[in-house]
Amino acid sequence: MKEEPDKRELAAAKIFQPLGQAPLTRKQALLAGQLLRLHRSSVYRLRRRYLDDPVTASLLRCRPGPPRGRHLLSDQVEAIVQEVLSDWLPRQKHPAHPLHAICREVRMRCAAAGATPPSRATISRRWAEHRDKESMKLLGAAPGHLTAQHPLDIVQIDHTLADIMLVDEVLRSTIGRPWLTLAIDVATRSVVAMYVGFDRPNAATVALLLTRMVLPKAPWLASRDVTVDWPMHGVPKVLHLDNAAEFKSKALRAGCNQYGIELMYRPPGRPYFGGHIERLNRTMMEKVHSLPGSTGSSTKGRKARKPEAEAALTLPEFEQWLMYEIGQTYHHSAHHGLSGATPYSAWSTLSEASKPRLLPDSAAEELRFLIQFLPMSRRTIQADGLTLFYLRYWHPIFTAWRAAKRRVMVRYHPEDLSRIFVSTDGKEYVEANFADLRRGRISLWEQKAALKYLRSQGESHVTESAIFNAIAAQRSIIEGATAKRRSAHRRGRAGETSPFPASRQASQQAKSPEASSATPDVDYSKPPPNYHVEQL
């Protein structure tokens, strides 16, 4: 096989890359065939190879014969070889001649199964492949080999459950482990965005992450009281994602189409294809393991570590720590994938040669970008306004839209349902609030919990007032439980202020003559004496 692509293969990559995952039409295939001087069927074959491995190297012409890496053994013999390598070999105690022992075991099992055993060379190749896979697992090597030459050519995004227990801000009691979402620029290995929260990642999480990726980070850093130089931002050309549901939402696809961002998904069954983001996640978790409350990367020994008892950081504090760890440490540390350069220097150098695409720096543009990636729903305007999740919204323009009988597109933020964004064309949006301005801010999670509660109570006709009353009752219960817990916590802390433990205090009182004299002996066999009212 050739090692360098020729002009035709480079041209094919340039043709296929803008298409992304979209289907190749007959007209497009004919046009591509004319440009590449290939038959239409050859164009489809090249496209399938490029989708399986979206790099130019996948288009290199192969030598005649079976493709490299293809196994020609029968399924039965292949299963015997893999069983010997995976199950039998690890149980052997340092055989003097491993390959000889493996071949002998394979031949014995094939003879017992009535199958023709493979040659020694074939078994040797299978053993080498097995060792390579095991080495990748042990060393953390990820065989994904996406390459990018300029900043924001390809950005990889992934979620991970952080290996740390966090506490609440009031009582400092353990809450749980947060989700961390990171975005890495493949060309410079820079972290272009991050998001941390307790809610499982969803479409809104991706929207907030993309907003932080595209816009300057100075306002966001200032809101967290963090002072670091984090210049990486801009509109990516390609987002490389796994196959999670939040990465295949209509909102994400529509927003990316609006801003010309291509979506590229990992091939199914190839978990290591997103190698850069996987390595970044492991690097961040290795740093997290030094923090109080770390759970470690394995469940082994977790009870001995007692992360719940040692947890000390709140979610805002953990977010601040991550900002400093990424902005001050990771970005300024030598990276093996950059030949010893740092992500910060790589971004500075490459962004000067090829300027990233930027959006206007304004609050209006930030809101407009966020809206394009929020979850959406279709609705019609009624006489009393627009209803979404049993909640009623109003805007003066609704009167004209209702007269025109227009079906509208509604975008909402799951964390704040007090306002929605409504449009008739998907381009210009108006902000609509609750029709009843007395209503406060609620989340979609609260709305669903209230709706579930009302259904359990047999409410067949759910109203907006019933939902808000249920949410108010639930919040009151939570606040009451929090107040009781805070009071108990304070009483416990007050008891700890004494220089003596409780047992020592009791012994001191028992030894004290004042204490013994103040407590007379009582004969409980006799009836209690009568007292005058004046003595009470």
Secondary structure as UniProt FT lines:
FT   HELIX           7..16
FT   HELIX           17..19
FT   TURN            20..21
FT   HELIX           26..36
FT   HELIX           40..52
FT   HELIX           56..59
FT   TURN            68..69
FT   HELIX           75..83
FT   HELIX           84..88
FT   HELIX           89..91
FT   HELIX           98..113
FT   HELIX           120..139
FT   TURN            151..152
FT   STRAND          154..161
FT   STRAND          166..167
FT   TURN            169..171
FT   STRAND          174..176
FT   STRAND          179..185
FT   TURN            186..188
FT   STRAND          191..197
FT   HELIX           203..214
FT   HELIX           218..223
FT   TURN            224..225
FT   STRAND          238..241
FT   HELIX           245..248
FT   HELIX           250..259
FT   STRAND          262..265
FT   TURN            268..269
FT   HELIX           271..273
FT   HELIX           275..288
FT   TURN            289..290
FT   TURN            292..293
FT   TURN            300..301
FT   HELIX           302..305
FT   HELIX           307..310
FT   HELIX           315..324
FT   HELIX           325..329
FT   HELIX           330..332
FT   HELIX           336..338
FT   TURN            339..340
FT   HELIX           343..353
FT   HELIX           363..373
FT   STRAND          376..380
FT   TURN            383..384
FT   STRAND          385..388
FT   TURN            389..390
FT   STRAND          391..394
FT   TURN            396..397
FT   HELIX           398..403
FT   TURN            404..405
FT   STRAND          407..413
FT   TURN            414..415
FT   STRAND          416..423
FT   STRAND          430..434
FT   TURN            437..438
FT   HELIX           444..456
FT   TURN            457..458
FT   HELIX           464..495
FT   TURN            496..497
FT   HELIX           502..511
FT   HELIX           513..518
FT   TURN            524..525
FT   HELIX           533..535
//
